[in-house]
Each structure stands twice: as structure tokens, then as C-alpha cells.
Amino acid sequence: MSDPYGAGHGPERTAAAFAAVYGGPPAGVWAAPGRVNLIGEHTDYNDGFVMPLALPHTTLAAAAPRADGRLRLHSGGVPEAGVIELRIAELAPTAAPRGAAARWATYPAGVAWAMREAGLAVGGADLHLDSTVPTGAGLSSSAALEVATAAALNDLYELGLAPQRLARLCQRAENAFVGVPCGIMDQTASACCTEGHALFLDTRLLTRRQVPFDLAAQGLRLLVVDTRVRHELADGAYANRRASCETAARALGVRALRDIPYVQLKSALADLGEDDRLRRRVRHVVTENRRVEEAVALLDVGEVRAVGPLLTAGHASCRDDFEVSCPELDLVVESANAAGALGARMTGAGFGGSAIVLVTEADAERIGQVVRDAFAAAGYRAPRVFPTLPSPGARRLA
Ligand code: GLA
């Protein structure tokens, strides 16, 4: 099964593209990956647990410092936007780059702004960015763009910031500069994941543990299925889910839903009274945190296959209790599981985007085809299916 998104690209090409745009070589090239989330969905803004892994698909940033305080941005993916030139001292959320073609530039500009807002001595820079992370597929292309920029500026200006700090600055950029109320998972995954592992992250304490996730050794594969469904509604629905969780936490007298232990779920649901929708939102978050802990315990003892049913249970909870799935994601899960997958679920915010499917190596091709056939039979657009492996987080390549 080949990868329709072609994960591989190299620092040489990105450095050459930088030189063609700016007339000289970059000072370096940095990479930051996209991610899938193995389990722990819509838990990060509830101070809960998540367990993402990095994709082999990356955003590469070739960059050089500038002494004149200008920030120049160019994207290999959006060449029609040309070189976007900004003044680093004038960056402000209210003065973000305008226009559809320049929207991509709000992410790197936001990162420079967030670093300066935090009092860090970041000056001007030239940046050229290339990416193989599928955009709009729920695979965190935005986080990859932010983290690649942050890693470049961190080194160019010798800030010495640790990966988790870079992730926080990127989340700040996305929340306050780009205007997306995301949690901390995607940026942390891009900055902190390591090859061969899933990252167990406590999003309140920001404590992290690399949990071995060795698919190959167990004869397993993780398929990513990009449904290619992009829902316009997604932003509003995401904010709405966040608001419901905050309302429920207030009603229950806790700082965040993370503070409701699984053993107290029943009494918490009783305390919420008649509001069935709010009760289902809470049940999702509390049971999902529990599923992450169970998945960690299984992976710690090498029981990778046994994680499958937790994935499927997580999907049902996203679908029925949190209501963030869609018919195409449900069809991936149903068709793959009916064909003998070990487990499957939507990954990321939902409302379209991608699903993951855990399969044996022997079944990978067949189950991928079953999902494609199911989409064709339902009259849906053909999905993109590719196998993935837990890959390295952000790093300097050259
Ligand atoms: C998006 C957000 C994350 C997280 C997920 C849902 O990917 O960026 O912070 O909330 O949705 O788990």
C-alpha cells in the first residue's frame, strides 16, 4: 500500500527552494511532523490525557536570521501568495496577514508574535516552508507549520527553549493570533514525539512519557484513512463542545472535567440532572480519560493488539456521546471492524478528517480495500488510505 501523500521530502530541496526565493543559502533546515491521536479525543481542553504519535509527514522550514527586523515568509505549497513581508515589531493579532492566499502565513507570524509576547529576543528572519502533511485532514498540518517555525527561530536566536515550551508558544499563537481555540495536544505531539513511541501526555501537568508502540515487532500496522470530508461547521462545533465541557465543570464544582474520576462518574451524572446532552459530553470525557490510562497500561506490557477494542469503544463514545463523528468516519470504523480489523476510531477533532485502523500486517491491504469499496458503494468520495509508523518529533535536519 503506497502513501498517496508521499511522506518523504528532503532538506536539500527545501534549502534550494529557499535560495531560489531569497538569493542565498539558509542558516539551517528544521522539520516538524503532523500527528494522529491514538486515543484521548477532546480531552486536552479538559485538562485530561492524550496519546498521539507523530507521522512521517513533516513540514520543513529553511530559515536565516535578518538584522533589519523583517519577517519574510514563503510557502512552497502556496507559491501564489508570493513572499509575505512583515515587520516583527508590528506583529499583533489584530494585524495578522490578510487575504485567503496569505492565511497560511498567520501561523508562522503568530509564532514569532507569541515568542516576542513572552519577552523572548526574536528578531527578523527569512523562512521558506515545504510540507507533506495533508492539509485539512485532521492530521495537524497547522501544528507542524507552527512547530517547524518555532524550532527554527529557537535555534536562529539561540533561545534554548525545550520542546514543550515551544509547543506552548505555538498553542498561544494558534489561540490568540490565528484565533483557533485548540488544546495543547497537537503542538506537543509535533514537538515532543519520538520514533517508535506514542506520547502519553497529561495536559494539565504537562508531564510526558514515551510509551513503546512497536507495531512492526508485533506484526501490526496502523492505517490512516483520510475521508477527505472537510466540514465548514467544524470550528463552531469545536468551540461549542469546549463551552459545554466548561459549563459542566462549573456545574459540578471542579476546575475541569479531568477532576471527575471514573469511579465518581455515576454520581457526577446524577448531579447534572435532566440535561442529557451535557451528561453525555461529561461521560465521553471521563470514560475517554480512562481509556487512555487503560491503553497506556496495555502498551506498557506490550499488549498492542489489546488496544484495538479501546479504539473502537473510543469511537462509539465520540460518535454517540460527544457527537463529533460523521457518516464517513463511522463507515471507516464499521467496515474495517466488520472485515476483521483489531479496532478503529476517528482521530483529531472529527466532523470529517481522518480515522485510524489497527490491523495485522497480513490484513492491511485487504482491509484498506474493504474500506475503499465501502466508500464507493455508499457513493462517497474515494478516501486516501496509507499505513503509518510512530515517527520522530521536531528536529534540526541541516
Ligand atoms: C484538535 C485540537 C486538539 C484536540 C483535538 C481533539 O486536533 O487542535 O487540541 O482538542 O482536536 O482531541
Residues whose N, C-alpha, C, O or C-beta is under 5 A from the ligand:
A	BS01	GLA	G40 E41 H42 T43 D44 C182 G183 I184 M185 D186 G348 A349
